[in-house]
Amino acid sequence: MFNPVPKPKFGRKSPKRANKTAFSKRTRLAIIERDEGLCRQCGRQGSDIHHVKFRSQMGEGIYTNGMVVCHQCHMKIHQNKGLQEYWQGKFKELYGEDYWHEYVIGSIQRS
């Protein structure tokens, strides 16, 4: 008779990358409150939370790496390198060199 060894039941020490890059509900609400629900690019009502340092650039889903934008401006920022660099520079001024990384910032966490 075959008796397999049960898998250990312990959690990860750090979240999976997909979980680190997603904005939690709490973080999304804090970003919306900070930006007063308005698109930082054009000033209209915002509908999206944009990763200032993109997920593909290892930007994490934290308060200091998110901003409210409308859908049109969100697309515009992703397509325009100049706008990407502008907002990354702006957030670097506001929150420091490593604004996109939660272990360095220590500000409002994803949870």
C-alpha positions as CSV (number, residue, x, y, z in Angstrom):
1,M,0.0,0.0,0.0
2,F,1.2,3.5,-0.9
3,N,1.2,6.2,1.8
4,P,2.4,9.5,0.4
5,V,4.0,12.0,2.7
6,P,1.7,15.0,3.3
7,K,2.9,18.4,2.0
8,P,4.0,20.8,4.7
9,K,1.5,23.6,5.5
10,F,3.6,26.7,5.8
11,G,3.1,30.0,4.0
12,R,5.5,31.9,1.8
13,K,8.0,34.2,3.3
14,S,7.3,36.8,0.6
15,P,4.3,37.3,-1.7
16,K,4.4,36.0,-5.2
17,R,5.4,38.6,-7.8
18,A,1.9,38.8,-9.1
19,N,0.6,39.7,-5.6
20,K,3.4,42.2,-5.0
21,T,2.5,44.2,-8.2
22,A,-1.3,44.3,-7.6
23,F,-2.8,47.1,-5.6
24,S,-4.8,45.9,-2.6
25,K,-8.3,47.4,-2.0
26,R,-6.9,49.4,0.9
27,T,-4.1,50.8,-1.1
28,R,-6.4,51.7,-4.1
29,L,-8.7,53.6,-1.7
30,A,-5.8,55.5,-0.1
31,I,-4.5,56.5,-3.6
32,I,-8.0,57.6,-4.7
33,E,-8.4,59.6,-1.5
34,R,-4.9,61.3,-1.9
35,D,-5.7,62.2,-5.6
36,E,-9.3,63.2,-4.7
37,G,-10.5,60.8,-7.4
38,L,-9.2,63.0,-10.2
39,C,-6.9,62.1,-13.1
40,R,-3.4,63.5,-12.3
41,Q,-2.8,64.0,-16.0
42,C,-5.9,65.9,-17.1
43,G,-7.9,66.7,-14.0
44,R,-11.1,64.9,-15.0
45,Q,-12.7,62.1,-13.0
46,G,-10.3,59.2,-12.7
47,S,-11.2,55.6,-13.3
48,D,-7.9,53.7,-13.2
49,I,-4.9,53.3,-10.8
50,H,-1.7,53.6,-12.8
51,H,1.6,52.0,-11.7
52,V,4.1,54.9,-12.1
53,K,7.0,52.5,-12.3
54,F,5.4,49.8,-14.5
55,R,4.8,46.2,-13.3
56,S,7.1,45.1,-16.2
57,Q,9.8,47.3,-14.6
58,M,9.3,45.6,-11.2
59,G,7.1,48.4,-9.9
60,E,5.1,47.2,-6.9
61,G,1.5,47.8,-6.0
62,I,2.1,50.3,-3.2
63,Y,0.8,53.7,-2.3
64,T,3.9,55.6,-3.5
65,N,3.8,53.9,-6.9
66,G,0.2,54.5,-7.8
67,M,-1.8,57.4,-9.2
68,V,-5.3,58.0,-10.3
69,V,-5.8,58.5,-14.1
70,C,-8.7,58.4,-16.5
71,H,-8.7,55.6,-19.0
72,Q,-7.6,57.9,-21.9
73,C,-4.7,59.3,-20.0
74,H,-3.7,55.8,-18.8
75,M,-3.4,54.7,-22.4
76,K,-1.6,57.9,-23.4
77,I,1.0,57.5,-20.6
78,H,1.8,53.9,-21.6
79,Q,2.3,55.0,-25.2
80,N,4.4,58.1,-24.5
81,K,7.9,57.7,-23.1
82,G,8.1,61.4,-22.3
83,L,5.0,61.2,-20.0
84,Q,6.3,58.0,-18.4
85,E,9.6,59.7,-17.6
86,Y,7.8,62.9,-16.4
87,W,5.6,61.0,-13.8
88,Q,8.5,58.7,-12.7
89,G,10.6,61.9,-12.1
90,K,7.7,63.5,-10.3
91,F,7.2,60.6,-7.9
92,K,10.9,60.3,-7.4
93,E,10.8,64.0,-6.2
94,L,7.8,63.3,-3.9
95,Y,8.7,59.9,-2.4
96,G,12.4,59.4,-3.0
97,E,14.6,57.3,-5.4
98,D,12.9,54.0,-4.5
99,Y,9.3,55.1,-4.4
100,W,8.2,52.0,-6.3
101,H,9.6,49.4,-3.8
102,E,7.7,48.6,-0.6
103,Y,10.7,47.3,1.4
104,V,12.6,50.5,1.0
105,I,9.7,53.0,1.4
106,G,7.9,51.5,4.4
107,S,4.9,53.7,3.8
108,I,1.3,52.5,3.5
109,Q,1.6,48.8,2.8
110,R,-0.4,46.7,0.3
111,S,-2.3,44.8,3.0
